[in-house]
Structure formats: structure tokens, C-alpha cells
Amino acid sequence: MSSALHEQPYLESWRWMSRQIRCAMDPDEPRLIEHYLAEGRYLACCTATSHWTIAETSLRLLLDTVAAARANIELKQISESQGTAIVDAALGLLQSDFMQHFPVDIFQTGSGTSSNMNANEVIATLASRLLGEPVNPNDHVNCGQSSNDIIPTTLHVSAALALHEQLLPALVRLVQVIERKAEEVHHHVKTGRTHLMDAMPVRMSQVLNGWAQQLKANIGHLQDLLPSLQSLAQGGTAVGTGINAHPQFAARFSEQLSKLTQVQFKPGEDLFALIGSQDTAVSVSGQLKATAVSLMKIANDLRWMNSSPLAGLGEIELEALQPGSSIMPGKVNPVIPEATAMVAAQVIGNDTVITIAGQSGNFELNVMLSIIAQNLLSSIELLTNSSHLLGEKAIASFKVNESRLKEALSRNPILVTALNPIIGYQKAAEIAKKAYQQGRSVIDVALEHTDLSRSQLEVLLDPEKLTAGGV
């Protein structure tokens, strides 16, 4: 059962209907699509046999079918018995193992017609069996709809629900983990670094709170895009004019879908724009890319701080998730940060595909819908999973190596920056260079080349004090 739906109260009725459908069908019977393949219908033109890998989209398409059938019953576009059979068939599919009946590959006609009619024909077959009379995939299941509006709608619905139910909660949880860890490590002061070179000291908590703020900004930007995602193309049918759809169908559809999902959807202000372009998906993907970039930065910071045990920085020790290298005993690698970095790279690549696909809105229809849906949901899922792992298996559990932090701070010549207002930049630079060249502490060298006492220098160059900024 999809985690996106597990708390919905209406699932019990879905489970009941699923059992009825299982009882009504012979488990040894060939797949339902073969009935249509034999008749040379839509699926016969699809040579690919691998499943559409985004099960979430198939699930949302079934939800959209339920909303459409209920809207059409209200508007008396199909009979109540036909509509009820369609609803029961779709809900039953959601609680069954019938995903085997949806074999269409994502690389298909750009409008997603193959997948849409795959669903319509499977649902029509099941509905016909439940009703005891023919239910037509075009006239009844697809009533008031076109692939050109139902697939863009499904794309928006899938992404909106995936953000609501998966990625946003995962990012919020990651922020909580980081902020809790920041409190835990607040007392640790480390050498800051710019250009990978030693710089002024920072508190470990300042580093982590910086990460948290990056993610909070990403959360806010994603939330800002939700109203656009929740505006739907449904009702535009073939080209945006709404031909063959009841004038109230778009509004009734959105109402029904909102009840099903507990997320507020509405008809788009301009259906031509929502069918002819995928600008919203491109925007969402761009923000997912920004989130990936933030996670890449966090992952790389963790990798650098963890580099050890002798020749690296060794500031922290990540939780060991593997026994070691395949050939070098005792060498434990930063598994989760590296996995997160690869996820980020994939999401960035997904965004490039979506950007190109978004340009394929030729006149009244974008014709790369299935690959946009695939990559958008893939990015959301990848970021969701990596956020959970990064938080729980890397950030929450790392240990700080205080002795290494103090050792590096004691020899950091850049601390002399704090003396700039007192002795001037040029004199401070000379002291820093001498301290580095001679391998001595900056306090010892400054004591020889300034009129400041050791006690004054210890106060002025106290690393903890320097993390507070100011003059």
C-alpha cells in the first residue's frame, strides 16, 4: 500500500472492493491488456514491455479516474451504475497487485496517450465485469477528458502530493536533526575554511545552522510552488477549449480530487497554458535542483571534515556503515555523504532533461509529458530518501574529534586577522607568514613583534571570542 495513502479513512472500502475484484477474476487468467492487444487497440502500438517505473504516477492516474467518474455521475454525463463500476474498478486496482496490467514504457507518445488508454482499457474491462454490461474505455471511462489534459493533470497531482507527503516532511525532519545536532556540538570551535584554506574560527553549531538555513530556504521555495502545482489542466480536453467536457466538469473534478487526497486542487486559470506548456514542472524541477545543490554542499562538508585518520582533517568521525574497504583493512568510507552527492548529481541531470522537455510545447500541447513526470518524481523520491539517510545515518550520529580541532586552532596563523584593527594589516600579515614558516603559534610570534602582552594576545586571539564577530 502506498505510504501516501495509508492514513486515508476511505482505504478500508478500497480494500473491500479489491477483495471483490480478486474473487471476480480468475488468478490464472492472462493479463487484462491482452484482451485489447488481441483487438489491435492502443496498446498494440507499444513495443516496449518494461513497466512505467513511476508507480506513483500510475497511482495518481487512477485517483484522477475516480475523481472524473464521480464528477461525471454528478453532472449526469454517464449513468450512476457505470460511474460506480468505474470508481470501484479503479479503487480496487489501487489495493491490488494489478500493476502488472500497466506495462507501457515512459518512452511513448509525448502526450502520454498510451498510458492513459492503458488505464482506461484496464478499468473498462474490470468495470464491465463488475457491472455485468459493457463499459467503454473512451465513452465512459474517458468521458469529458483527453490524454492532453488528464496526463498534465496527473503530472501536477503526482508532484504536488509527492511534495506534500514525502519530500517536504523529509526536509523538515532533516532540518530538525541538524538543529538538534547543532545544539549538541555548540561548544566545539573549529578552523573555518575558505578556498579550502585555513580561515577564521567558527563554532561547529554555526556550520550546521548554516546548513539548516539552506534547507529552510529550499522548503520555503518549494512551498511557494505548490499553488501552481495544485492548479490543474483538467477540463481543457484536446487543445484547451474544453470540447466534449461539461462546463462544470473541471470544477467538479477538482472538488472530488480534493476530497480524495485531502489536498486542495482547483482548475487552472488558463487551460491553454497548462496543456501547451510545462512551465510549472520546469520551475519545480529547478527548485529540486537547488535543493540537490544544498545537499551536495552538506555532503561534501561532511566528507572533508571526516577525512582521516592521519593525513586528512579528522574533525569528525562519521558512523561506520561498512566493515571497510574491499582491499584496505580498516579503511571506512563516508557512504551516506557519497551516496547523497550522487543523488544530487542525478537530480541535476534530471533537471536538464526536464528543461529540454519543457521546451517541447509545440502549439497547443507539450509532447514530452511522460519523461517530465518520470524525472520530476524520480528527483522527489531520490531527495526524500537521501534526506532521511543523511540526517539519521550521518549528521545525527557523527562524533567530534575535539583534540584535532584544538590542535589545528592552536597553529592557525589566520587568527592574527583579529589584530588588524590594532597593528594594521601589513604587520599582521608579516606575523602570520612568520608563524606559518616557523611552525609556531601566532601568539608566540606576535609577542615578539608587537607591544601587546601575552595576556592581551590571549584575549584578542581567543578562538571562541572570535566566532562572535565584531571589532
C-alpha positions as CSV (number, residue, x, y, z in Angstrom):
1,M,0.0,0.0,0.0
2,S,1.3,3.4,-0.9
3,S,2.5,5.4,2.1
4,A,0.9,8.4,0.5
5,L,-2.5,7.0,1.1
6,H,-2.1,4.8,4.3
7,E,-3.8,7.3,6.6
8,Q,-6.9,7.9,4.4
9,P,-10.1,6.6,6.0
10,Y,-11.6,5.6,2.7
11,L,-9.0,2.9,2.2
12,E,-11.0,0.3,4.1
13,S,-13.6,0.4,1.4
14,W,-10.9,0.2,-1.2
15,R,-9.6,-3.0,0.4
16,W,-13.1,-4.5,0.4
17,M,-13.5,-3.7,-3.3
18,S,-10.1,-5.1,-4.0
19,R,-11.2,-8.4,-2.5
20,Q,-14.4,-8.4,-4.6
21,I,-12.4,-7.9,-7.8
22,R,-9.9,-10.6,-6.9
23,C,-12.8,-13.0,-6.3
24,A,-14.4,-12.0,-9.6
25,M,-11.3,-12.7,-11.6
26,D,-9.5,-16.0,-12.3
27,P,-6.0,-15.5,-10.9
28,D,-4.6,-17.7,-13.7
29,E,-6.2,-15.6,-16.4
30,P,-4.0,-13.7,-18.9
31,R,-3.3,-10.0,-18.2
32,L,-6.3,-7.7,-19.0
33,I,-4.3,-5.8,-21.6
34,E,-4.1,-8.8,-23.8
35,H,-7.8,-8.6,-24.5
36,Y,-7.1,-5.2,-26.1
37,L,-3.9,-6.3,-27.7
38,A,-5.8,-9.0,-29.5
39,E,-8.2,-6.4,-30.9
40,G,-5.3,-4.3,-32.1
41,R,-6.2,-1.3,-30.0
42,Y,-3.9,1.4,-28.5
43,L,-1.6,-0.9,-26.6
44,A,-0.7,-2.8,-29.7
45,C,1.4,0.1,-31.0
46,C,3.6,0.0,-27.8
47,T,6.5,-2.3,-28.5
48,A,8.2,-1.7,-25.1
49,T,7.2,-4.1,-22.4
50,S,9.0,-2.7,-19.3
51,H,6.8,-1.1,-16.7
52,W,6.5,2.6,-16.4
53,T,8.9,2.9,-13.5
54,I,6.9,5.7,-11.8
55,A,4.3,3.8,-10.0
56,E,3.3,7.0,-8.2
57,T,2.1,8.4,-11.5
58,S,0.0,5.3,-12.3
59,L,-1.5,5.5,-8.8
60,R,-2.4,9.2,-9.3
61,L,-3.9,8.5,-12.7
62,L,-6.2,6.0,-11.1
63,L,-7.2,8.6,-8.5
64,D,-7.9,11.1,-11.3
65,T,-10.1,8.5,-12.9
66,V,-12.1,8.1,-9.7
67,A,-12.5,11.9,-9.4
68,A,-13.6,12.1,-13.1
69,A,-16.1,9.3,-12.8
70,R,-17.7,10.9,-9.7
71,A,-17.8,14.3,-11.4
72,N,-19.5,12.8,-14.4
73,I,-22.1,11.0,-12.3
74,E,-22.9,14.3,-10.6
75,L,-23.2,16.0,-14.0
76,K,-25.2,13.1,-15.4
77,Q,-22.7,12.5,-18.2
78,I,-22.6,8.8,-17.5
79,S,-25.1,6.6,-15.6
80,E,-24.6,6.2,-11.9
81,S,-24.1,2.4,-12.4
82,Q,-21.4,3.0,-15.0
83,G,-19.7,5.6,-12.9
84,T,-19.8,3.4,-9.7
85,A,-18.4,0.5,-11.6
86,I,-15.5,2.7,-12.9
87,V,-14.8,4.0,-9.4
88,D,-14.9,0.5,-7.8
89,A,-12.6,-0.9,-10.5
90,A,-10.0,2.0,-10.1
91,L,-10.1,1.8,-6.3
92,G,-9.7,-1.9,-6.4
93,L,-6.6,-1.6,-8.6
94,L,-5.0,0.7,-6.1
95,Q,-5.2,-2.1,-3.5
96,S,-4.2,-5.0,-5.6
97,D,-1.3,-6.5,-7.5
98,F,-2.7,-5.4,-10.8
99,M,0.2,-3.1,-11.7
100,Q,1.2,-5.9,-14.0
101,H,-1.6,-4.7,-16.3
102,F,0.3,-1.4,-16.8
103,P,3.3,-2.3,-19.0
104,V,3.7,0.9,-21.1
105,D,7.2,2.4,-21.2
106,I,7.7,6.0,-20.5
107,F,9.2,6.5,-23.9
108,Q,6.0,6.6,-25.8
109,T,3.8,9.2,-27.5
110,G,4.6,12.5,-25.9
111,S,1.1,13.2,-24.6
112,G,1.0,10.0,-22.6
113,T,-1.9,8.7,-24.6
114,S,-0.6,5.2,-24.4
115,S,-0.5,5.2,-20.6
116,N,-3.9,6.9,-20.4
117,M,-5.6,4.4,-22.7
118,N,-3.8,1.5,-21.0
119,A,-5.5,2.7,-17.7
120,N,-8.9,3.4,-19.4
121,E,-9.0,-0.1,-21.1
122,V,-8.0,-2.0,-17.9
123,I,-10.5,-0.1,-15.8
124,A,-13.2,-0.6,-18.5
125,T,-12.6,-4.3,-18.5
126,L,-12.9,-4.6,-14.7
127,A,-15.9,-2.2,-14.6
128,S,-17.7,-4.2,-17.3
129,R,-17.2,-7.4,-15.2
130,L,-18.4,-5.7,-12.1
131,L,-21.4,-4.2,-13.8
132,G,-22.3,-7.1,-16.0
133,E,-22.6,-4.9,-19.1
134,P,-20.1,-3.1,-21.3
135,V,-18.3,-0.1,-20.0
136,N,-16.4,1.7,-22.8
137,P,-12.9,3.0,-22.2
138,N,-13.4,6.1,-24.4
139,D,-17.1,6.9,-24.0
140,H,-17.4,6.2,-20.3
141,V,-14.0,6.0,-18.5
142,N,-12.6,8.8,-20.6
143,C,-15.8,10.9,-20.6
144,G,-15.1,14.6,-20.7
145,Q,-11.4,14.0,-20.8
146,S,-8.5,13.8,-23.2
147,S,-5.0,12.5,-22.7
148,N,-4.0,16.1,-23.4
149,D,-5.5,17.3,-20.1
150,I,-5.6,14.2,-17.9
151,I,-1.8,13.5,-18.2
152,P,-0.7,17.1,-17.4
153,T,-3.2,17.0,-14.6
154,T,-1.8,13.7,-13.3
155,L,1.7,15.1,-13.6
156,H,0.8,18.1,-11.4
157,V,-1.2,16.0,-8.9
158,S,1.6,13.4,-8.6
159,A,4.3,16.1,-7.9
160,A,2.1,18.0,-5.5
161,L,1.2,15.0,-3.4
162,A,4.8,13.8,-3.5
163,L,6.0,17.1,-2.2
164,H,3.2,17.3,0.5
165,E,3.6,13.7,1.6
166,Q,7.3,12.8,1.0
167,L,9.9,15.5,0.3
168,L,8.7,18.4,2.4
169,P,8.3,16.2,5.6
170,A,11.7,14.7,4.9
171,L,13.4,18.1,4.6
172,V,11.6,19.4,7.7
173,R,12.9,16.3,9.6
174,L,16.4,16.8,8.3
175,V,16.4,20.4,9.5
176,Q,15.3,19.2,12.9
177,V,18.1,16.7,13.0
178,I,20.6,19.3,12.0
179,E,19.4,21.9,14.5
180,R,19.4,19.3,17.3
181,K,23.0,18.3,16.4
182,A,24.0,22.0,16.3
183,E,22.9,22.4,19.9
184,E,24.8,19.3,20.9
185,V,28.1,20.5,19.2
186,H,27.8,24.2,20.0
187,H,30.7,24.2,22.4
188,H,33.1,22.9,19.8
189,V,35.2,25.6,17.9
190,K,36.9,24.6,14.6
191,T,39.1,26.2,12.0
192,G,37.0,27.8,9.3
193,R,38.0,27.4,5.7
194,T,37.6,29.4,2.6
195,H,39.0,28.2,-0.7
196,L,39.8,25.1,1.3
197,M,42.4,27.2,3.1
198,D,42.6,27.9,6.8
199,A,40.5,30.9,7.8
200,M,39.0,32.4,10.9
201,P,37.5,30.1,13.5
202,V,33.8,29.1,13.6
203,R,31.6,27.2,16.0
204,M,30.6,23.8,14.8
205,S,27.0,24.9,15.5
206,Q,27.4,27.8,13.1
207,V,28.4,25.4,10.4
208,L,25.4,23.2,11.0
209,N,22.9,26.1,11.4
210,G,24.1,27.3,8.0
211,W,23.1,24.0,6.5
212,A,19.7,24.2,8.3
213,Q,19.1,27.6,6.9
214,Q,19.9,26.5,3.3
215,L,17.3,23.7,3.7
216,K,14.7,26.0,5.2
217,A,15.0,28.3,2.2
218,N,14.5,25.4,-0.1
219,I,11.5,24.3,1.9
220,G,10.0,27.8,1.5
221,H,10.6,27.9,-2.2
222,L,9.1,24.5,-2.8
223,Q,6.0,25.5,-0.7
224,D,5.7,28.7,-2.8
225,L,5.3,26.5,-5.9
226,L,2.6,24.3,-4.5
227,P,-0.3,26.6,-5.5
228,S,0.8,26.4,-9.1
229,L,1.1,22.6,-9.0
230,Q,-2.3,22.4,-7.4
231,S,-3.8,24.3,-10.4
232,L,-4.9,21.7,-12.9
233,A,-5.3,21.4,-16.7
234,Q,-8.4,19.1,-16.4
235,G,-11.3,20.4,-18.4
236,G,-9.2,21.7,-21.3
237,T,-9.6,18.3,-23.1
238,A,-7.9,18.2,-26.6
239,V,-6.5,21.7,-27.1
240,G,-7.6,23.8,-24.1
241,T,-11.1,24.8,-25.3
242,G,-12.9,22.1,-23.3
243,I,-14.6,20.5,-26.3
244,N,-16.8,17.5,-25.2
245,A,-16.5,18.3,-21.5
246,H,-19.4,19.6,-19.4
247,P,-18.8,23.3,-18.5
248,Q,-18.8,22.4,-14.8
249,F,-16.6,19.3,-15.2
250,A,-13.3,21.0,-14.3
251,A,-14.6,22.4,-11.0
252,R,-16.4,19.2,-10.0
253,F,-13.3,17.2,-10.9
254,S,-11.1,19.3,-8.6
255,E,-13.6,19.1,-5.8
256,Q,-13.7,15.3,-6.0
257,L,-9.9,15.1,-6.2
258,S,-9.5,17.4,-3.2
259,K,-11.8,15.1,-1.2
260,L,-9.9,12.0,-2.2
261,T,-6.4,13.4,-1.4
262,Q,-7.1,16.0,1.4
263,V,-5.1,18.4,-0.7
264,Q,-6.9,21.4,-2.3
265,F,-6.8,21.4,-6.1
266,K,-8.5,23.8,-8.4
267,P,-9.0,24.3,-12.2
268,G,-6.2,26.4,-13.7
269,E,-6.9,30.0,-14.7
270,D,-5.8,29.3,-18.3
271,L,-6.1,25.7,-19.6
272,F,-4.3,26.5,-22.8
273,A,-1.1,27.4,-20.8
274,L,-1.3,24.3,-18.7
275,I,-1.7,22.0,-21.7
276,G,0.6,23.8,-24.2
277,S,3.5,24.2,-21.7
278,Q,5.1,22.6,-18.6
279,D,6.5,25.8,-17.1
280,T,5.4,24.8,-13.6
281,A,7.1,21.5,-13.8
282,V,10.3,23.2,-15.0
283,S,10.1,25.6,-12.1
284,V,9.6,22.8,-9.6
285,S,12.5,20.9,-11.1
286,G,14.7,23.9,-10.9
287,Q,13.9,24.2,-7.2
288,L,14.6,20.5,-6.7
289,K,17.9,21.1,-8.4
290,A,18.6,23.9,-5.9
291,T,17.8,21.5,-3.1
292,A,20.1,18.9,-4.5
293,V,22.9,21.6,-4.7
294,S,22.3,22.3,-1.0
295,L,22.5,18.6,-0.1
296,M,25.7,18.3,-2.2
297,K,27.3,21.1,-0.2
298,I,26.3,19.5,3.1
299,A,27.6,16.1,1.9
300,N,30.9,17.5,0.8
301,D,31.4,19.4,4.1
302,L,30.8,16.1,6.0
303,R,33.3,14.2,3.7
304,W,36.0,16.8,4.2
305,M,35.5,17.1,8.0
306,N,35.6,13.3,8.2
307,S,38.7,12.8,6.0
308,S,41.1,10.9,8.3
309,P,42.6,9.3,10.2
310,L,46.1,10.7,9.8
311,A,46.5,12.7,6.6
312,G,43.0,14.3,6.5
313,L,41.2,16.9,8.6
314,G,39.8,14.3,11.0
315,E,37.5,16.9,12.7
316,I,34.6,14.4,12.9
317,E,34.0,10.7,12.7
318,L,31.0,9.5,10.7
319,E,29.1,6.4,11.7
320,A,30.7,3.3,10.2
321,L,28.2,1.7,7.9
322,Q,30.5,-0.7,6.2
323,P,33.2,-3.0,7.6
324,G,35.9,-1.4,5.4
325,S,37.5,-1.2,2.0
326,S,37.4,-4.3,-0.2
327,I,41.2,-4.4,-0.1
328,M,42.4,-2.0,2.5
329,P,41.6,-3.3,6.0
330,G,40.2,-0.7,8.5
331,K,39.5,2.0,5.8
332,V,35.9,3.0,6.3
333,N,34.4,5.2,3.7
334,P,31.8,8.0,4.0
335,V,29.0,6.0,2.4
336,I,26.0,8.3,3.0
337,P,27.6,11.6,2.0
338,E,28.9,10.0,-1.2
339,A,25.5,8.5,-1.9
340,T,23.9,11.9,-1.3
341,A,26.4,13.5,-3.7
342,M,25.5,11.0,-6.4
343,V,21.8,11.7,-5.8
344,A,22.4,15.4,-6.2
345,A,24.2,14.8,-9.5
346,Q,21.3,12.7,-10.7
347,V,18.7,15.3,-9.8
348,I,20.7,17.9,-11.6
349,G,20.8,15.7,-14.6
350,N,17.0,15.1,-14.3
351,D,16.5,18.9,-14.3
352,T,18.4,19.2,-17.6
353,V,16.1,16.7,-19.2
354,I,13.0,18.4,-17.8
355,T,14.3,21.8,-19.1
356,I,14.7,20.4,-22.6
357,A,11.4,18.6,-22.4
358,G,9.7,21.8,-21.2
359,Q,10.7,23.4,-24.5
360,S,8.6,20.9,-26.4
361,G,5.3,22.7,-26.0
362,N,4.5,22.8,-29.7
363,F,1.5,25.0,-30.3
364,E,-1.3,23.5,-28.1
365,L,0.4,20.6,-26.5
366,N,3.7,19.7,-24.8
367,V,4.8,16.4,-26.2
368,M,7.4,15.2,-23.6
369,L,5.0,14.7,-20.7
370,S,6.0,11.2,-19.7
371,I,9.7,11.9,-19.3
372,I,8.9,15.1,-17.4
373,A,6.7,13.1,-15.0
374,Q,9.4,10.3,-14.7
375,N,12.2,12.7,-13.9
376,L,10.3,15.0,-11.7
377,L,9.0,12.2,-9.4
378,S,12.4,10.5,-9.6
379,S,14.0,13.6,-8.2
380,I,11.5,14.0,-5.4
381,E,11.9,10.4,-4.4
382,L,15.7,10.5,-4.5
383,L,15.9,13.7,-2.5
384,T,13.4,12.3,0.0
385,N,15.4,9.1,0.6
386,S,18.7,10.8,0.7
387,S,17.4,13.4,3.2
388,H,16.3,10.7,5.6
389,L,19.6,8.8,5.3
390,L,21.8,11.9,5.5
391,G,20.1,13.0,8.7
392,E,19.8,9.8,10.6
393,K,22.9,7.9,9.4
394,A,25.4,10.8,9.0
395,I,24.5,14.0,10.8
396,A,22.8,12.7,13.9
397,S,25.4,10.1,14.7
398,F,28.8,11.8,13.9
399,K,31.3,12.3,16.7
400,V,33.5,15.4,17.1
401,N,37.3,14.9,17.4
402,E,38.0,17.8,19.9
403,S,41.7,17.2,20.1
404,R,42.1,17.6,16.3
405,L,40.1,20.8,16.4
406,K,42.3,22.3,19.2
407,E,45.5,21.2,17.5
408,A,44.6,23.0,14.3
409,L,43.3,26.1,16.0
410,S,46.5,26.5,18.1
411,R,48.6,26.6,14.9
412,N,46.3,28.6,12.8
413,P,48.2,31.8,11.7
414,I,45.0,33.4,10.3
415,L,43.9,34.2,13.9
416,V,46.1,37.2,13.5
417,T,43.3,38.8,11.5
418,A,41.8,39.9,14.8
419,L,44.8,42.1,15.3
420,N,44.3,44.1,12.1
421,P,42.5,47.0,13.9
422,I,45.3,47.3,16.4
423,I,48.6,46.7,14.5
424,G,47.4,47.1,10.9
425,Y,47.0,44.6,8.0
426,Q,50.7,44.7,6.9
427,K,52.1,43.9,10.3
428,A,49.5,41.2,10.9
429,A,50.4,39.6,7.5
430,E,54.1,39.5,8.4
431,I,53.3,37.8,11.7
432,A,51.1,35.2,10.0
433,K,53.8,34.4,7.5
434,K,56.4,34.0,10.1
435,A,54.2,31.8,12.3
436,Y,53.5,29.6,9.3
437,Q,57.1,29.4,8.1
438,Q,58.5,28.7,11.6
439,G,55.7,26.3,12.6
440,R,55.0,28.4,15.8
441,S,51.8,29.7,17.3
442,V,50.7,33.1,16.3
443,I,50.6,34.3,19.9
444,D,54.3,33.5,20.3
445,V,55.3,35.3,17.1
446,A,53.0,38.3,17.9
447,L,54.5,38.6,21.3
448,E,57.9,39.1,19.7
449,H,56.8,41.6,17.1
450,T,54.2,43.8,18.9
451,D,53.9,45.7,22.2
452,L,51.0,43.5,23.3
453,S,51.3,41.3,26.3
454,R,50.6,37.6,26.3
455,S,47.5,38.1,28.4
456,Q,46.3,40.7,25.9
457,L,47.0,38.5,22.9
458,E,45.3,35.5,24.6
459,V,42.2,37.6,24.9
460,L,42.3,39.1,21.5
461,L,43.1,35.8,19.8
462,D,40.7,33.6,21.8
463,P,39.1,31.4,19.1
464,E,35.7,31.2,21.0
465,K,35.6,35.0,21.2
466,L,36.5,35.3,17.5
467,T,33.4,33.3,16.5
468,A,31.2,36.1,17.7
469,G,32.5,38.6,15.2
470,G,32.7,42.3,15.7
471,V,35.7,44.6,16.3
